[in-house]
Amino acid sequence: MKTALVIVDMQEVLIPVVWQGPELADRIADLADRARARGVPVIALQQVGGAMFEPGAKGTELSHRLRLQPMDTVIQKTATDGFYQSDLEQALEGVDTIVLTGVGTDYCVDATVRSAVSHGFDVVLVEDGHSTVADPEAGLTAEQIIARHNRILSNAVHPGGTVTPKLADQIFG
């Protein structure tokens, strides 16, 4: 089994917006440190394009809190699905399991998890390693959205792989 850590859209502009963003970034940084210590590649996805993510715009860079290292791979993407017209699949050559973390739970994390299993990968969804904002129209807090996605993604029938939620401190320990 070969594993990679994939960090979704942990960009400066999003950290103060999502629920517990700074704590999330620090938790992901610790997870990335543990991954590297075990020889697990770290891949960070960066959204480019769209209203909030114009290339070069202030805040679109990946968060400094992640403590990314020169050996880490950064892949730019233009869609919620991290695989869509990006180099992610090529970067994952030889990998069968993805540990996935980042933002937003109900957008890019959800789309990338679903796409990963459709591409035949098993996914370990970091249960306490993704976040979003509240949805007042639906009457849902960010915490409720996160819990719902942990449950839905792990119980859905996927054509290629499996989704297993795990707490960050249970991964690469």
N, C-alpha and C positions, 0 to 999 in steps of 0.2 A: 504494500500500500504506500503510495507516494502522495503527500499532502502539500497544499499551498494555502497560505493565509491571503484572503482577498478582502481589502478594506475599500468600502464603497463611499465615495464622495465626502470624505471628511475635510471639507474646505472651510477656510477661515470664516467666510460669510455665513455659514450654516451653524457653526459651533454655538454662538450665543442665541440662536433662534430655536433649536430643537430642545426638547425636554432633557435636562441634565447634560447638556452638551459638553461642558468642560470635563465633567467626571467621566463621561463616555470616552472622550479623546484620551484621557489619561489611562483608562482601562484598556483601550485598544493599543496604546503605546506599550504598556506592560505585556500584553499578549504578543505583540510583534517582537519584543525583546526575547520572550521565551521561545517563540518560533525560531528566530535566528539562532539562538543558542543550541537548538536541536537540528539545525541545518534545513529548516523549512523555509522555502522562499516566501517573501513578502511582496505582494502586488497591491498597489494603491491605484484605484480608479479615480479619475478626475473628470467631472462634467465640464464640457465646454459647449458654448452656444446656448441660446435661449436668453430670456430677459435678465436673469440673475448671473449668468455665466459667460458673458462676452469675453473672448480671449484677452488676457492682460488686464481685465477690470480688477479694481481693488477688491480683495477678499476672495477671489476665485482660486488662489493658490491653496495647496493642501496645508492643513494645519501644522504649524510648527510643533504643537503639542504631541504629534505622533512620533517625533524623533526618527523620522525616516533616515535611512542610511544609504550611502552610495551604491551598495549592492542590491537595494530594493528596486523593483520595477515600477515605474509610473506609466499608466496607460490612460490616454485621453479617450473619452467617449462622448457621443452626441445624443444619446437616447437613455431612457430609463433602464433598458436592458443593457447591462455591461458587456454583453457579447455582440450586440448589434453593430455591425460595421466597425469593430474595434480589433485590436490585436490580442484580446484576452485569450481566446481559444489557443492561439499560437503560443502564448506565454505559459499556458497550462499543459503543453505537450508532455506526456509521460505522467501526468498527475491524474489520480482517480478520485481524490477527496479534496473538497474545498472547505476550509473554515471561513465562514463569511460573516462580516461585521460592517457597520457603518450607518449611513443615513440615506434617504428617509425610509423608514420601515414600510410604509404603505405605497411607496413609489419605487425608487431604484433598488432597494434591498429586496422587496417582493419580486420585482421583475427579473432581477439577476438570479435569485434563488430558483425561480421557476424555469428560467432559461438554462441554468446550469444542469438541472436534472434532465431537462429535455435533450441536452447535449451528452447525457450519460454519466455525469458526475454525481457522486454522493456528496451531500452538503451537511456540514455541521454548522447549524445556525447558532451563533453566539447569542444565547437567550437574553443576556443582559448587556449585549454588545451592539444594539441598534436602537435608534430613536427617531422620533418624529415630532410634530406639533399637534396640539389638540384639534379636533374637528367639531367646533361648536354647532354647526348645522346638523350633524349627526348625533350630537349630544355625547361625544366620546372624548375622554381625556387622552393624552398621549400614552399614559400607562395602560389604558384599556385597549388602545390600538395595538400597542406592542404585544400585550398578552394575547390578543385575538390572533395576530399574525403568527406568533409562536405556535399557537394551537392549530390554526388552519393549515399552515405550511407543513407541519409535521404529520398531519392526518390526511392530507390530500393524496390522491392516487397520482403518482408521477410515472411517466413512461420509461424513463431511463435510469434514474437513481433514487436515492432516499434522502429525506431531510430529517436530521436528528438535532433537536435543540439541546444545548449544553451551556452551563454557566461558564463564564470566562475563566474562573479559577480552576475549573476541571479540565481545561484544555492545555496541552503542552506542559503539564505539571510534572 
